[in-house]
Amino acid sequence: MSSSRSGYHHGDLAHALETAAMQLLEEKPAQEISLREVARAANVSHNAPYHHFADRNGLLKAIAERSMADLLALVREAIAASPDPRAALHDGGGAYIRFAVEHPNAFDAIYDPTVCVPGSPTATMAPLIDGLEEALGEAALGAGMDRPEDAVGLWGLVHGLGTLCAAGHFPVEVALAGYASAIDRMLPASSV
């Protein structure tokens, strides 16, 4: 049998490969996904991924970027749907925590320092990181947290709670309640 698959007619190989990789990510960590496995899942030849990814690290970067785009979209949607600034802060952080718990492999892929090197993100990842910082920062500012370091503290809070919860240290309800309690204490008295 030939290594090429009969019936290979993907109009958008890149999209098919990334979709297959993201489906595999729901089942296993990014570090366990191979280019050959992605090819098999996308029903293409084992060499086809090399037309889109230079190597396995290229695949891992694409997985991390797509995962970050998904996280950012969820956080932005939660903030936009909130009735007031305080709720936006609660809901945006809650979306972040839920993403970490519901998509732990994607969450880990985003923050894998061997894939997204701190201080040196890819051209695709950099605006996504900026977008997440901006979304959380604007939510914090809108709720009355007006110091630049407030956004960093907020990100650390939701990231830490999401990480601990995804690892099984406590249920998501406890993480969300802990986040809400901490935010309520951090907010200026005038906004509570």
C-alpha positions in Angstrom: 0.0 0.0 0.0 1.3 3.4 -0.9 2.0 6.0 1.8 -0.4 8.4 0.2 -4.0 8.1 1.0 -6.5 7.6 -1.7 -9.2 10.3 -1.7 -6.8 13.0 -0.4 -8.5 16.2 -1.6 -8.2 18.7 1.2 -8.7 22.2 -0.2 -7.0 23.5 2.9 -4.4 21.2 4.2 -3.3 23.5 6.9 -6.8 23.8 8.4 -7.3 20.0 8.1 -4.0 19.3 9.9 -4.7 21.9 12.7 -8.2 20.6 13.2 -6.9 17.0 13.5 -4.2 18.2 16.0 -6.8 20.0 18.1 -9.0 17.0 18.2 -6.1 14.9 19.3 -5.3 17.5 21.9 -8.6 16.9 23.6 -7.4 13.3 24.2 -3.7 13.7 25.1 -1.1 16.3 25.9 0.5 18.2 23.0 3.9 16.8 23.8 2.5 13.3 23.0 1.1 14.2 19.6 3.3 13.4 16.6 3.2 14.7 13.0 2.5 11.1 11.8 -0.5 10.8 14.2 -1.9 14.2 12.9 -1.5 13.0 9.3 -3.4 9.8 10.2 -6.2 11.7 11.9 -6.5 14.1 9.0 -6.5 11.1 6.6 -3.5 12.4 4.6 -0.1 10.9 3.8 2.5 10.8 6.6 4.5 13.4 4.7 1.7 15.8 4.2 2.2 17.7 7.5 5.7 18.7 6.4 4.0 20.9 3.7 2.6 23.0 6.6 4.9 22.4 9.6 8.7 22.4 9.3 8.9 20.0 12.2 7.1 18.8 15.3 7.9 22.0 17.1 6.0 23.9 14.4 3.0 21.7 15.1 3.3 22.4 18.8 3.4 26.1 18.2 0.3 25.9 16.0 -1.5 24.0 18.7 -0.5 26.6 21.3 -1.5 29.5 19.1 -4.9 28.0 18.3 -5.5 27.2 21.9 -4.6 30.7 23.0 -7.0 32.1 20.3 -9.7 29.9 21.8 -9.0 31.0 25.4 -8.9 34.7 24.4 -12.2 34.4 22.5 -13.9 32.8 25.6 -12.5 35.5 28.0 -13.6 38.3 25.6 -17.1 36.8 25.1 -17.6 36.4 28.9 -16.5 40.0 29.5 -18.6 41.4 26.7 -21.8 39.5 27.9 -21.5 40.9 31.4 -24.0 43.4 32.7 -21.5 45.7 34.5 -17.8 46.1 35.1 -17.6 44.2 38.3 -19.4 41.2 36.7 -17.1 41.5 33.7 -14.1 41.0 36.0 -15.8 38.0 37.6 -17.0 36.5 34.4 -13.7 37.0 32.4 -11.7 35.4 35.1 -14.2 32.6 35.5 -14.0 31.9 31.7 -10.2 31.6 32.1 -10.5 29.2 35.0 -13.1 27.1 33.2 -10.9 26.9 30.1 -8.0 25.6 32.1 -10.3 22.9 33.6 -12.3 21.9 30.6 -9.3 22.0 28.2 -6.3 21.1 30.3 -4.1 19.9 27.4 -4.8 23.1 25.4 -4.1 25.2 28.5 -0.8 23.4 29.1 0.1 23.8 25.4 -0.4 27.6 25.6 2.0 28.0 28.6 4.6 25.4 27.6 7.8 27.4 27.9 9.6 25.2 25.4 6.9 26.0 22.8 6.0 29.6 23.6 9.3 30.9 24.9 8.7 33.6 27.6 9.6 37.0 26.2 9.9 35.6 22.7 6.5 34.6 21.4 5.8 33.8 17.7 4.4 36.6 15.5 1.0 34.9 15.8 1.2 34.3 19.6 2.3 37.8 20.5 -0.9 39.6 19.7 -2.9 36.9 21.3 -1.0 37.3 24.6 -1.4 41.1 24.3 -5.1 40.6 23.7 -5.5 38.5 26.8 -3.5 41.0 28.9 -5.6 43.8 27.5 -8.9 42.0 28.1 -8.1 41.2 31.7 -6.5 44.6 32.2 -9.6 46.5 30.9 -11.9 44.3 33.0 -9.7 45.1 36.1 -9.6 48.8 35.3 -13.4 48.9 34.6 -14.0 47.4 38.1 -11.7 50.0 39.8 -8.4 48.2 39.9 -6.4 51.0 38.4 -2.7 50.1 39.1 -0.8 48.5 36.2 0.3 45.6 38.4 -3.4 44.8 39.1 -3.7 43.1 35.7 -0.6 41.0 36.4 -2.0 40.0 39.8 -5.4 39.2 38.3 -3.8 37.0 35.6 -1.7 35.2 38.2 -4.8 34.6 40.3 -6.9 33.1 37.5 -3.9 31.2 36.1 -3.0 29.7 39.5 -6.5 28.7 40.3 -7.1 27.3 36.8 -3.8 25.3 37.1 -4.6 23.9 40.5 -8.1 23.1 39.7 -7.2 21.4 36.4 -4.6 19.3 38.3 -7.4 18.1 40.6 -6.6 19.9 43.8 -10.2 21.2 44.1 -13.4 21.3 42.1 -14.1 24.1 39.6 -16.9 25.5 41.9 -14.3 26.0 44.7 -11.9 27.7 42.3 -14.6 30.0 41.1 -15.7 30.8 44.6 -12.1 31.4 45.7 -11.6 33.8 42.7 -14.8 35.7 43.5 -13.9 36.0 47.1 -10.4 37.3 46.3 -11.7 39.7 43.7 -14.3 41.1 46.1 -11.5 41.7 48.6 -9.2 43.3 46.0 -11.8 45.7 44.6 -12.0 49.3 46.0 -14.8 49.7 48.5 -16.6 52.1 46.1 -17.0 49.4 43.4 -18.2 46.6 45.7 
